[in-house]
Amino acid sequence: MNTAFYTASSGVLFMQKSLDVTANNIANVETPGFKTSVSSFADLLYTNIHRDAVETANNLKVGHGARLSGATKIMSQGPMQPTDRDLDYAIVGEGFFAVENQNGERFYTRAGNFCAKLDGEMAYLTTSNGEYVLSPDGERIELTAEGKTGLNLKDMKTRIGVFQFANKYAMEQVGNNLYRATSAAGEPQAGENYDLLQGSLEGSNAELSKEMVDVITTQRAFQFNARVVQAADELEATVNNLR
C-alpha cells in the first residue's frame, strides 16, 4: 500500500471541506448577526515504521494524514450598523432572539431584521424568513395598529425576549442563520447584562480580508497534497511497469 498516496488524498479531501467552511463565511459577510466558523483539524493514526521492533521512545512513526474534526463557531460581537428602521434590533452583549416557526419548533438567532406579518386579523413580529419572534415568556408578539396607518411599536424593547445559554458554542446550527438548543448548551435563561438597540442591526463578524487569506492558504495546502497524490501515483505506476 502506498502510504503517501492515502495520506495526501485525505489532505485533499479535508482541505476541500475546509474551503467550503471559508466559502460559507464569505457568502455571509453581509448577513445580519452571522457568526463565522473556523475549521479544526486532528491527526489520523500513527504507526511504527518497524512493526516488529520493541516499542521505544526512539521508534520512528509514520502518520496517515489529518481529518477535519469540526467547525468551531466564533461568537464574537459583530459591528453595529444603524438602519433607522423601527423593526430592526441589535443585541449588544450576550444572548439570542427566540423565534418559532409555523410548526411550533423553537430556534434562536442573532439577526434582528424583523418584519410585521399579517396572520388572519392579527399582525405579528416575525423574522425576514417568517418565523415568529417570541417574548420573554415565549409568546408570539402581537402588533397593534396605531391610528389609520402604522403600528404601535412602543415598549417593543421590553416585549422582545433575549435568551442566554450556559454553553452557546454547543448550539446546533440549522441553516437560515438559526440555531437550535441542545442538551450540551443548557436550558435557555432570561438574558442579563445586555442592551437592545432599536434602529440598528448587528453585522456579520466575518472579515473579508481574513477570509480571503484563509482561502489562499487552504488552496495552497490543497495544491500541495494534490501534487503528492500525483507523485505517489506516478511512483506506483513506475514500480508496476518494472520488468
N, C-alpha and C positions, 0 to 999 in steps of 0.2 A: 504493500500500500504506500502511495506517495504522500507522506505526511505534509509536505509543503503545499501540495495541491488542496488538501482538505482544510488546512489551516488558513490559507489565503482565501478560499471560497467562503468560509464562514465570515471572514473580514469583509468581503464584497457584499454579502447578504445583509449584515448588520450595519454597514455604512449606508446602505440604501435606506434602511429603516430609520437611521438617524437623520438622514437627509429629509425624509418625509416629516419628521418632527419639526425640523427647522423650517421647512416649506409651509407647514401649518402656522407657525409663528408669524412668518412674513405675510401670509394671506390675511392675518387678523390684526395687522398693525393699526388699522383704523376702527377696529371693533370695540365699542364701549365696554369697559370692565373686563376685557380679555386678560387672562394670565398665561404667560409663556411657560413652555416646558423645556427641560434640559435632559438630553439623553445620558443615561448612566450605563457603563459597561462593566462586565465582570469576566475574569479569566475562565476558560474552559479547563478541563482536566490536564494535569501534568503527569507524565510517565517517565520512568527511569530509562535512560538510553541503554544501559546494560541490565537487562531484566533479571539475569541470573546472579547479578552481583549482590553482595550483602549491603543492606541499607545503611549508608553512612552519610555524614554531612557533606562529604565531597563527591557523592554520586551525582553525576550530571543528569539533569532532567530536560525533557523537551515538552513544550506546550502544544496545545491543539487549538489555538485561536482564542477568540473572545465572543461574547454574546451580549446582546442588549438586555440589561437587567431591568430596565424600566425607564419611564419618562417622568422626571420629578417636576412637579409644578412649582413655579416661582410666584409666591403670593404677595409680592411687594406692592405697595400703593402705586397706582398709575397717576399720571398728571391730571390736574383738574382743568376741564375745558368749559368755559362759560358758553351757554347757549341762549340765555334769556328766554327759554321756553318753560312755561309753568309746569309742565308734566315731566320735566327732566329732573332727576335727583341723583346726587353723588354721595356715596358713603365716605366720610373722612374717618379713617381708623379701621378697626376690625369689624367683621360682620358681613352678612349676606341678606338680600331680599328673599323672602319666601314667596313662591308662586305655585299655582295649581292649574293643571290642565283640565280639559273637559271631563276626563275620566276620574278626577279626584286625586291623581297622583301628585305628590308634592316634590318640588325641586327648589334649588337655590341658585341665585345669580348675583353678580356684582353690577350688571348692566341696569341702569336706571332710566333708560329712554322709554318711558311709559306712554300709553295711549288711552283714550276713552273708547270703550266698546259697548255698543247697544245690544243688550240681551233681553228680548221681549220689550217690556216697557221701562226697564231699568238700565242705567249706564254704570259700567264698572271700570275700575282702573286695571289695565292689563299691560303685559309686555308687548313689544313690537311683533312677537310671534303669536299673540293671542292668549297666553296664559294669564290667569287672574292673579293679581298682586294681593297678598294677604296682609291682614292687620296683625298687631302683636298678639291677638287672641286666636289667630289662624282663620279669620273670617274674610270673605271677599269684600273688597272696599267698594261701596256704592257711591256713585257721584250724583249729586242733586243739581237741578237746574237753578241758575241764578238769573231771574228776570226772564225775558223772552229769548235771550241769546247767552251763550256761555255756560260755564259750570262753576259751581261753588267749590273752590279749592282752598277754603280757609281751614287752617289747622291740619293740613294734609301731612305735615311732618310728623305729627303725633299719631296719625292714623295708619301710617305705613310701618309694618313690622320689620325690624332688623334683628337677625339671629346670629349667634356665635357658637362655635364648636370647640371642644377641648383639643381636637387634632384636626384642623382644617385640611391638612395635607393628605388625610386619608379619605377625603370625599371623592366619590366616583364621578368622573367627567362623562356626561352622556350625550354631548353634542348640543348645538344651538346655544352655546355659551351658558349651559346649565350644568348643575352638579346635583348628585343625589347623596343624601346622608347614608353613612354606613355605620356598622357597629363599632368599627375602629375609630371613627370620627367622634363618636359620642352623641348624646341627645342634644338637640338644639336648645339653646338657652337664650333668654332675652338679652339683647345687646347692651353693653355698658361701655362708657368712655368712648363714644363715637359722636359724630355730628352728621346731619343731613344737609346738603347744600341744594336748595331749590334753584332751578335755572342753570344747572351745571351738570356735566357728565364726567365720570372718571374714565380717562382714556386707557387704551391698552398699555401695559407695561413692557411691550415688545419694543426694542430699539433696533431700527432697521440697519444701522451701521454694524452693530454687533452681530445681527443675524446673517448679514452678508459675509462677514468674516468667517462665521461658522460654516456657511455654505462652501466657501473656498477651501477651508481646512478639511471638511468632510470629503469634498471632491478629490482633493489630493490623496487622502488616505484610500479612497475608493480606487483611484487610478493605480496606486502602488500595489494594492492587493490584486488588482486585475492583471498587472504585469507579472506578478509572482505566479498566478494561475496559469498564464500563458507559458511562462518559462518552465514550470513544472510539467505542463502537458507536452511541450516540445522535448523535454528530457525523457519523459516516458516513451514518446514515440521513437526517439533515438535508440533507447535500450531495446525496444521491441523489434527494431529493424536490424539489430546486430546479427551478423552471420557467423 
